């Protein structure tokens, strides 16, 4: 590591050089030893100062703490009397994860520096208390190479590393920051993008990959699995992007088998190539891609001590300064996903400060139990050991695979600082057709990975049904019951990859008017019927409140004849006060109109009673059927059948071939 002028290290080197001058030169017969070969380095992350788009905040990368600075993608220029810190979501090296899951003991950070100023490497502990690890003073430099080293040795429970740049009277420019570790043998990497009728989103993702050569260089192949009726290849722009990606790109058209079928096709192709050490990175089509995620996921996976699923994190697309969740778990028996692991950040504002006015970062390490497939790396060794994903169409496919991997001893790491922006979950209405898959696939996951308490599950299903009925969500009630009934029909419902179920549930829901979103202009002709009625405090005794609402429904009484309910107030215990409620859709793009129908509620309640009896009686035997069918459903042969590849077909080819 170079030392600053007048530093102890420089003085030590000067003394050493003087002593060596007194050593006699070797004789002519003694050939000088060749210089040591430089050690190969693996870039684990780049020091970026701006995002891939003007739609994301620069402060997610580096923060101007005082003074002024110009931030570019790979460069920052500080004015005199300024300070810039990379103690941010994308800027810091999350050292605690590297110490826990890899064999790395030291990281080197290199950069180019011009001008005058001070460069420091700082570290933190679990309580966000910082310390200086290394420092270098730059004096009138012109593109000087600077290298600093930091041990990965005091981060078991938490902490990270970051850079701090400071100027006094001069200016300082820093560029080309690279954090590196010794490089292991390189693993082949393939990216799989699953897309369905999101042409512009899919092309934007491919464009982002093509525009950033360094992350692209980590990738061997890019599989685009297009399952839509509006294909990417129909656009002139696709040909342009394909030409730039060249032989890396493999474009596959297939019937719609959901996210599970699209992503699994990539695993199918890579595993079929016979390289057990290959990594596959899943990537949603509807993300704002930070290409840097490829460098960070693949580098981390290369250095883990055991094959590990390495997941990228999700930031909210509509609110790009917010992190969805940093580590999560599921409770399949309660049909719940996305539960925060204790200590994890959830819907955290990454640009804010905590109560001590320190940055909001994931300081303490938290271990996730699975990772969503908006961006996630899966080593081929894991597929070889546990099989392919289940043909669930979508919803819970990533959760089930993560828990199956855990059961076989393969962990999942949700890596902070490796993120993409994905559509905010909180802005998607719960009353949609995909709720069917959330319920049905949750039950399947419970059958495979829990003790499947019929009492606990039945209580949860009954609770949801009761709330939906008094909340006048009759279509959602039918969706719930159809999901449970289909689950009880057994694993044969997955034999077609759930394609028929996806079409059938849409048809079922079409009979219920409140499942349709309308423009707000269709809420009513009298503005007095659209007066907003806010919810009161949550009930202290939910069961008694529900009984009261049910009696009111049965006897035709209500607190409000009509009114408008904001999305955030659309709790069952509030909406059930109305005869007719105009409820804002969670997307804020329109409204749902719920109208009380006592006869329909009674019909669905009776059906629900029959379903709950079936669940209690048939549940245990159905669980055994799912467990017995799992090896078949997750086999390569089953997926080959679903893809139609068990019949003679032309091979998958590069889009650059004629």
Order of alpha helices (4+ residues) and beta strands (2+ residues): alpha-beta-beta-beta-beta-beta-alpha-beta-beta-beta-beta-beta-alpha-alpha-beta-alpha-beta-alpha-beta-beta-alpha-beta-beta-beta-beta-beta-beta-alpha-alpha-beta-alpha-alpha-alpha-alpha-alpha-beta-alpha-beta-beta-alpha-alpha
